[in-house]
Amino acid sequence: MRVEKPPQETLLDHYVTKPTLICDVERRLQRDGRLGINIGLQEGLILKGLCTQNSVQKVVEIGTQYGCSASWMAMGLGRRGQIHTLERDPECIENARETFAHPDYLALGCDTQLVEGPALESLTGLSSQGPFDLVFIDANKLGYLDYLHWAQAHLGPQGMIVIDNVYLFGSVFSEICPKETPPKMWSVMKAVISEQLQHPDYNTFIIPTAEGLLVSYKKF
Ligand SMILES: C[S@@+](CC[C@H](N)C(=O)[O-])C[C@H]1O[C@@H](n2cnc3c(N)ncnc32)[C@H](O)[C@@H]1O
């Protein structure tokens, strides 16, 4: 079950020129058969926009892949920013290193730490370096509830959580788990959405991107 491409994406594709850095990352993703797993232009512009806010300086990203989303965030953060980005796949780690060494990435001046290994272990290691201003969750769906709870516990007073793929290919709109969706993954995503939308300490909304982008601001 797939959600149709939202109409604004056609406009963005037509009118917005992708930065050279993003084109370079996407060229390597295409070469390796991984294009489309990364965030698209719409999500990239949203993340960049959120990161331009002065209250956002320290970011944790769970799920680096080749560094496409980290690049968008670094464009918003610039020199005042620091990104810890977590990845466990060796091919992705190698390519993310290449992205973070790209002259256009270096010119952004954003301090970027690639944390290698399983995300839950990496998060435990990062805990003492908090609080963080923005946590972006875009990795294995089964881990989303654990990642959400870690984010809640390590956000600063004006912190923000951003979660990609909350539609889970449209399956979260069903009252029962569709047969093509792994049941555990479906219940984790339903739990993430219901917990965060009802959480008394957060203002939460879902941006209707193709995959559903949940944005949650801490009330202060
Ligand atoms: C959807 S991709 C991330 C895309 C990236 N955020 C972007 O838009 O450029 C998910 C990534 O999470 C990584 N990943 C999945 N499970 C993980 C885990 N338990 N620990 C660390 N990384 C994980 C995968 O290897 C994959 O590269």
The ligand as a Gaussian input file, in Angstrom:
#p B3LYP/6-31G(d) Opt

LIG

0 1
 C       16.240000       5.493000       5.343000
 S       17.947000       5.301000       5.437000
 C       18.478000       6.885000       6.018000
 C       18.415000       7.930000       4.957000
 C       19.076000       9.226000       5.372000
 N       18.481000       9.749000       6.585000
 C       18.912000      10.245000       4.263000
 O       17.751000      10.658000       4.016000
 O       19.890000      10.616000       3.644000
 C       18.114000       4.359000       6.915000
 C       19.549000       4.108000       7.303000
 O       19.557000       3.626000       8.647000
 C       20.552000       2.648000       8.760000
 N       20.199000       1.789000       9.901000
 C       19.173000       0.909000       9.952000
 N       19.126000       0.326000      11.158000
 C       20.136000       0.851000      11.884000
 C       20.601000       0.650000      13.206000
 N       20.005000      -0.200000      14.050000
 N       21.665000       1.356000      13.622000
 C       22.278000       2.252000      12.791000
 N       21.875000       2.480000      11.526000
 C       20.813000       1.792000      11.074000
 C       20.549000       1.925000       7.433000
 O       21.781000       1.285000       7.199000
 C       20.246000       3.042000       6.451000
 O       21.414000       3.566000       5.898000

